[in-house]
Amino acid sequence: MLKDSAIHELSNDMSYRKGCRYFKDGRVAKLLRRPGTSIYVATVEGSEDYEVRVRLDKAGEKIEAYDCTCPAAALYNGACKHVVALLKVIQAGQFEEEGEGTAAPVPYQKPTGRIFDCFARAKKHAHLNAPKKLLPAALRETPIFLEPHFFFERHYGRSNCWLEFRIGRERLYVMRSMQEFMRSFLAGTPIEFGKKLTVDPQTAVFAPGISTMLWHFLLDLWKDEVSSLYYGGAYGARLSGTIFEGKAVKLTPSALVRFLSLMQEADAPFQARTGVHEERTVEIVEGTPALELGLVERAGSGRLMMLTDEVCYLDDDAHFLLVEDTIYHVPPAFSAALHPLLEAFGSSRSLTIAAQDIPAFFSTILPEIEKVAEVEIAPAFAERYEIMPLSAAVYLDYHGDGIAARLEFHYDEMKFNPLAGKVPQEAPSGRRLIRDAAGEAAIFAFFDTYGFLPEDGRFVQSDEAQSFLFLDEALPELSKITDVYYADAFHEKPVRRMPPVTIGVSVNDENLLDVTFDAAHIDFAELIGVLRSYREKRVYHRLKDGTFVTLGDQQLAGLADFIESTGIKKATDAQNIRLPLRQALYLDALAKEDKSIRLARSKRFKSIVRDIKNPVDADIEPPETLKGVLRDYQQTGFSWLSTLAAYRLGGILADDMGLGKTLQVITFLLAHREEGRPPALVVAPTSLMYNWLEEIEKFAPELKASIVAGTKAEREAALSPALKDADVIITTYHMLRRDIDLYEKEHFSHIFLDEAQQIKNPATQAAKAVKKLQADAAFALTGTPIENSLTELWSIFDFLMPGYLKSRKHFQSQFETPIVRAKDPHASADLLRYISPFILRRLKKDVLEELPDKVERKMTNEMTDEQRKVYHAWFVQAKKEFAAELKAHGFGESRIKILAILTRLRQIACDPALFLEDYTGGSGKLDMLEEVVADAVAAGHRILIFSQFTTMLSHIAARLDVMNLSYAYLDGSTPALERMRRVRDFNAGAEPLFLISLKAGGTGLNLTGADMVIHYDPWWNPAVEDQATDRAYRIGQKNNVQVLKFITKDTIEEKIYELQEKKKALIDQMIQPGENFLSKLSEEEITALFQ
């Protein structure tokens, strides 16, 4: 059975819908079916009655061919609505029933017209573009030829063009009705032209080449014509008042160009009749004709005659020019020059030039005509007129802020100012002078274009910007057609390129950078002015001597960056420009990356840059007692610290956690201990204070180290003697903040901030306190100098080298906002130039080949049924609270409340019993932990378990008690000395498990006794988790380390994990360009957590 899909795919949607409606309306009549076949013929009622034919396969399921005599079937691919209507009748099986618009079966009658079985259509593909199948070779007729005859007339300035055709094989016949030919051919009706020629559209084939091209040209015109009638509401009516009229096909302007282009492409000559000329063969060529004109004298007047026979444009756009028996496809420039001449001639072949106009004709018109034609001039004119060549001179001088130009025209020995004095009329020979009007006009145009006005016999321009443009753009071109002279005050080269600027940098005895500038004739003050103009995006700058400097030179961009970044633009004394030594590496990097900056470096400057950038090459020996202890990279770190300190510069030792930053500092302290020198100061978190003391006693017992801790009185008592006798003073951020009045008046040899991310927030009291300290050099130790925002990096540098990254406001506008929000690569690269020399970072994977592998796994657990119900109820409530809070107070004021809401959801994901006292529904995560821990301990693993919630650690401890497993415990309430004892005991093998608060134990601990790390709940910042992991994965670790991250399915934890993955460490961006930046949790990020 015929399916709807088989019918629908043959037609577009509109034809299908209309066909279905025709079927329902009973418009299918006179249905015939050939017995024993699947060929159907019917008449379908539309605007006219149309004959429709369809052939199915033997099974009656596949449509093999179809046709219709309607215009739409001839114009468009795909089935028309009449074919669809017939197919619906066949599908319904109504062709054997009387009534309902169909006829009962009758004996088959062979159809007249084309043979139905010789055509078929393939199924519709994209846009219904299937072609008809070709006839078998044996059934094809001898090819038919089409011959065009072109007619062109011009009446009252309007052109009329049309085509007539002849058709045939051996003999050609005139086509007397183009409209009937197109209708019959497209309907498949044979057309008789004579006794020896009948064209059957079913078997007719047009000859390859021009005949086929012409047929497609006619078919396109017919389609356009039928479409216009269709949309005009006359579809189906006889075509009247159209381009197909009688034996002519009228050519619209666009159709004319299409025809001529087609004939040119085919390189086919054709018959043409134009104007009064007989029909003859013409051809189309590409190029320009050789036109000839003559100028003769008639009673004192001139007579310009067209000597070339028949010259006229065929099309409105003047692309095709008929010259005698050739049609030229001419270039636009030729058309533009010839068009006014032909327009002047009109239908005449000569023009009269009045006697008084002959000089103007020679001066202005003749030069234009000679661009497109040869003009033969009668000798009588040479006796009365003399055409002389023009030469000109321009004299330039300043006129206020502008320019004055005096113009002088020269004709042989005659010289005159066209703006003043008498203009000569006669040549020295006595004949009438014919001046070069076009040449003079071209010179005048230069001045007119740039706003010059005549004044006292000169052209004057008072606008500085226009004067520059004239000198920069027009003067070089004007110099090609005139001689240019300059007044004494006016420079021969009034517009100059910016001269090369060489920047000299050297290091003086005070360890400051002396900076000099060499810019040829431009002094430093003017150089600043040039750069100011460049920053204002001007195209020029005017110097004091009146000359202009163009500002398109590439070196200005680099020079402007140099001046801006160093603050030199504020300097007033060009002979005394000094910069801090810390700028040296930035300047060196900027000059190496921007080749437009010419930096002349002194020998000492080069040496300092080399030592800091390549500390491994520095000849700095560590203390003898530590030579066998230090690894190669630690030796490099020690050399780097020593080099920076030697020049009183600071830096960030940002080695990966576990690479021995403390040992590198102890080596430095021991190497730089000097009698009578102030002590160094180490500021560390409370949990690490005694760790520093232990490490010093272990690696450098000869160093005198003092801890300043205890009560206020104890601290004061400890600090005073330490300042006199100690080599190193150790205190904490908390104690320093309280005792800053004791420390700020002292000067230390060096200051080291351990876990320096403690001062990442410049607004905290800890940050403010350490920035009051004084030392020869300051250093920061942190594996994560950036955890959330670039401001954290600025805050650390503001301690190390105050003012190096300028103010916080400047830093945010210059770097943080462009980098984080706009992803500006230029700002990112510039910041890297500033900071990279002062950050030393090595990763464990790069320097510790012997370090075992670290394997990270995400472990997902399902919630218990009761836990899922609790979480869902709280999540729905949390979304409502979040939306209400945002609406009432906005994001900024609601951050604390929102984070509290999120914390509650995180606790439920861990264990709802954390805050629901009567909850007994269990925790899927705690169950998974029990299973993992039981198997791991049984396999001999030793495990660190981190959680942000100390109450969760208590729940875990209770579960471990039930499992009869021993464990160590550490949180923020654990005293510092007790922390150290528990760490020693664990590493010695006392217990298999260590429960640790993420905040209290995530830094400063050495727990290489563990080989498994479990992060029970995810934290927002992955860097904090990495720090905790590195308590076990560090120097001294002998076993592979497994890191398990527990994530509860279908909870906020999954989204926190996704957030961690997106927020790759910002520190890598600053040290290893290419990673993505982190930023603080934005409103959009927090909103996404509630989705």
Protein Blocks (a to p, Z undefined) as FASTA:
>chain_A
ZZfklmmmmpcfklmmmmmmmmmnopaghiacdehiacdcdddddfbccdddddddfkop
acfbdcdfbfklmmpgcjdfklmmmmmmmmnopmmpgejhiacdddddddehjdfklgcc
ddddehiiaccddddfklpccddddddddddddeehiacddddddddfkbccddfblklm
mmmmmnopacdfbfklccdfklgccdehjllmmmmmmmmmmmmmmmmmmmnopghiaceh
iabecjbdcddfklmmmmmmmmmmnopacdddehjbccddddddedddddddddddeehi
acdddfbgciadfbfnlmaccehjaccdddfklmmmmmmmmmmnmmafbdcddfklmmmm
mmmmmmmmmmmoccdddfklmmmpccdddddddddddehjbccddddddehjbccdfkgc
jddfbdfkopacdddfklmmmmmmmmmmnopaceehiacdfbfklmmmmmmmmmmmmmmm
mccdddfklcfblbccdddddddddddfkopacddddehjacfklmmmmmmmmmnopabd
cdfkopacdfkbfklmmmmmmmmmnommmpmblklcccdfklmmmmmmmmmmmmmbccdd
dfklmmmmmmmmmmmlpccdddfklmmmpcfklmmmmmmmmmmmmnopacddfbdehilp
mmmmmmmmmmmgcehiacddddddfklmmmmmmmmmmmmmmbccdddedjfklmmmmmmm
mmmmmmbdcddfklmmmmmmmmmmpccfbdcdehkllmmpmkbmklmmmmmpccfbdcdd
dfblbfkbmklmmmmmmmmmghklopfklmmmmmmmmmmmnopaklmmmmmmmmmmmccc
ddfklmmmmbccdddddddddddfklmmmmmmmmmmmmmmmmmmmmmnojmlmmmmmmmm
mmmmmmmmmommlmmmklcnbpfklmmmmmmmmmmmmnopacddddfblklmmmmmmmmm
mnopacddddfklcfklmmmmmmmmmnomambdcddfklmmgopacfkbcbdcdfbacfb
lmlmmmmmmmmncghiabdcdddddddehiaklmmmmmmmmmgcfklmmmmghiacdddd
dfklmmmmmZZ
